[in-house]
């Protein structure tokens, strides 16, 4: 077979993720930026909640891109999930490019039926807060 069927994240699906994640920022009490990309790392939806800092826009997008590209959560881990020391964490970002790899927590891949259909990236809080908001977005898709 020369082709396979692929699932695609729709605008509606991306909107559900953004809406749920933005609602979670209110619960957490921290303004944040939230980005959702498709499996090819193309931006589908974005929001910077009221009071969100401008620099977090790029960080949220980088987290979403890295999660979709690597099919793994972002954090201080390598491309196959191995833990990285500080030097390794910096080196991998330089090697892959900061627009496609980050070792900051807060990015999660979006899987549907075992297939990666995109990624969500959140920035503005602590790493744990960013992850909580990202997970709330994913939970809305299920």
N, C-alpha and C positions, 0 to 999 in steps of 0.2 A: 504494500500500500504506500502510495506517495504522499498522502496527506492524513492528518488526524483531526478530529473535532476538538475544538478548544472552547472552554468557557470564557466569557468576557464579563468584566465588571461593568455594569451600566451606570449612566448618570444617576439614575434613581438609587442604585445600590450605594454609590459613592455619597449621595446626599443623605441617605440613612446613617451612614457611618459618621459623617461630619456632624449631623444633628445630634446624635447620641453623645459623641465625644465632646461637643461644645456644651451640652447640658452637664456633662460630668465636670467640666472646668468650674462651673458654678458651685457644684458640691465640694470640689477640692478647694475652691476659693482663690485660685490663681489664674490670672489672664494668660492665655496660651495661643500659639499658632498651631494649626492642624492642617496637614496636607494628605491627600489621598491620590495615589498614582495607579495606573494600570500595570499589567505584567511587563510592559515594555518601558516602564518608568516615565510614562507621559502623564502630566498632571491632569486629573479629572475634577478635583474639587479642593477648595482651600477656604479657610476662615482664620482670621486673626480676631480673637474675641476682644471685647471692649477692654482697653487698657493694655493689650498685648504689646510687647516691645518689638520695635522694627527688626532688630537683628535676629529675632527668633523665627522670622519668616524663612530665611535661608536655611536655618538649622533644621526646622521641621521638614522642609522639602528634602534636604540631604538625608535625613533619617528615613523618609518614605522611599526615596530612590534606592538607598542601600538595602532596605528590607526587601523590596521587590526584586532587586537585582541579584541579591545573594540567597533569596528564599529563606532567610533566617532573621531572627530578631537582631537589632543592633545592640552593640555593647562592646566590651573589651574582649572580643573574641575574633579569631581569624576566620577565613572564608570557609573552613570546614568545621567550625565550632570549637577549635582549640583555644584555651585561655592564652591571652597575650600579656606580656609584661609591658611597662610603659614605653620602652624603646620599640617593641614590636607593634604596639598600638599606633604610635606615630608613623612608623615606617610603612605600615600597610595602607594608611590613609594617603601618604605621599605616592606610593606605588600605584594604587588604584585610581587616585584622584579624589579630592574632597567632595566633588559633586556626586560621586557614586559610592563612596564608602565613608562611614563614620563609626567610631568606636564609642559614641555617646549612646546611652540607653534612651529608649523612647520611640523606636521604630519597630513595627511588627509587619511581617508578611501577611497577606490576606489569602487564605486557602479556602477553596470551595471544592468539595468532593475530592480532596487530595491534590488539587491542582492550584498552583499559585496564580491568582488573578490580579495581584497588585500588592501595594504596601501602604501603610499609614505611618506618618511621622508626626510627633508632637513635641513641642519645645516651649518652655516658659517656666516650668517648675523644676523640682528635683528630678533626678532620673526616675525614681519610684513614682512620683506624681505623673510624669509624662507617660510612663508605662500604664498606669491605672486608666488614664484618659484614653490612650490608644486601645486598650483592651475593651473599654466601654463601647468604643466605636465598633470594634469587631463583633462584640456580643449583639449589637443591633442587627447585624446581617444574618444572624442565625435564626 
